[in-house]
Amino acid sequence: MKSKQAESTLLAIIIQGGQQGVGNQLLSEAEESGITTECFTDHNCQTIWEVCKSTEAKGRPVEETEILTSAQAKGMD
């Protein structure tokens, strides 16, 4: 999958998911469509993707505020 499409999907997961409470569903759909960490060329996007996946694995909702706070704690630019 091209980087731009992956990055657009990531932004949708964060923004729409947080607003509508469907971030986990959007993340699952993105993974099913083949998006992986390697799809992102930008380090920040890779970090955010990994934080989203980690949050979901913990059974927590994938929401904008938590994702961005966690990504910043991991050294996102």
CORJO-V399621 format. One record per helix or strand of 2 or more residues. SS is the DSSP state (a for helix, b for strand). FROM is the first residue (numbers start at 1). TO is the last residue. Records with the same first field share a line. If there is no record, write none. Layout:
SS = FROM-TO + FROM-TO
This chain:
a = 3-20 + 23-32 + 37-39 + 43-57 + 64-73
